[in-house]
């Protein structure tokens, strides 16, 4: 991870990725794996928003996703619990992406969708409180 | 990557479960028949291993009338190391049970499957865990992180509602069918509980599901 100030435009672009991912997750007849994948992508992007707003950039190679959630927790310890959850989701996402299909349950996919939506609201509140110029 | 079963290289399989029951619960004293019942074996099959472990100072032996009791000896010079080895291998179920204890009333059934359940684990094997009930991944993520640190293994949970698990089991979902047909290490609940979740023979039953798995 390297120190690097963020620009609001960058965060606006990332917010666009989040919105698209959450919208795609609502597609009809989408598999639980697919829904989980879109929501995970949104969650990771939201974590990136927090890390970037805090003035850091995680290296994209060599465990970028893992390091993003570690950096989220470092940016604010209040995110430690959700960070642990998203890291669990990271491992599951790797499993269905590379090893085996249909390993995500409907319960897990629905939970991630709900938690990601809540996290989006929490990130917005965090930015307003800590980095209002980035909202 | 080594293909040898880790604990088999160090401890004979016949003693592994004895050690897990004793060394990982050092405060507990076992009457031989109780230990045999716990391990689902005949008492006579434990005699030799118990004697060797007592002679070696790993277990303490106490006679009370006609009864003989065994418990771990914490004064054994390698007790801490042995405990750590067991916790990471055959003792993992107890570690998982402990971290999931706060959620026990919300979990109908939980079991380890995959290479670890088949005792085919190698040094880098993850612990694959299925939980069926009213608990979510978000709730158990932090406790399972604790388990990961204690076991020095990645723990990969999959959470299902009882309804979804039963539906997928009955419909022949390939992943669930495969899991049901293979070895399991129960953390919460038992085969009986799993049978109740899936339903009786009229609902497709365990026998039918496992037959389809071939």
Contacts between the chains, C-beta under 8 A, distances in Angstrom:
chain1	res1	chain2	res2	distance
A	81	B	138	7.8
A	81	B	141	7.7
A	81	B	142	6.1
A	82	B	138	7.6
A	84	B	141	4.3
A	84	B	142	4.8
A	84	B	145	5.4
A	85	B	137	6.3
A	85	B	138	4.3
A	85	B	141	4.2
A	85	B	142	7.9
A	87	B	141	7.3
A	87	B	145	8.0
A	88	B	137	5.7
A	88	B	141	4.4
A	88	B	144	7.1
A	88	B	157	6.8
A	89	B	137	7.0
A	91	B	154	6.8
A	91	B	156	5.8
A	92	B	137	8.0
A	92	B	156	7.0
A	92	B	158	7.5
A	95	B	156	7.0
A	100	B	175	6.7
A	101	B	175	8.0
A	102	B	173	6.8
A	102	B	174	6.8
A	102	B	175	5.4
A	103	B	158	6.7
A	103	B	175	5.6
A	104	B	158	8.0
A	105	B	158	6.4
A	105	B	159	6.2
A	105	B	160	4.7
A	105	B	161	7.7
A	105	B	164	5.9
A	105	B	165	7.9
A	106	B	161	7.9
A	106	B	164	5.5
A	107	B	136	7.4
A	107	B	159	5.7
A	107	B	160	5.9
A	107	B	161	5.0
A	107	B	164	6.0
A	108	B	137	5.8
A	108	B	158	7.2
A	108	B	159	5.6
A	111	B	136	4.8
A	111	B	137	6.0
A	111	B	138	6.4
A	111	B	159	7.7
A	112	B	137	7.6
A	115	B	138	5.7
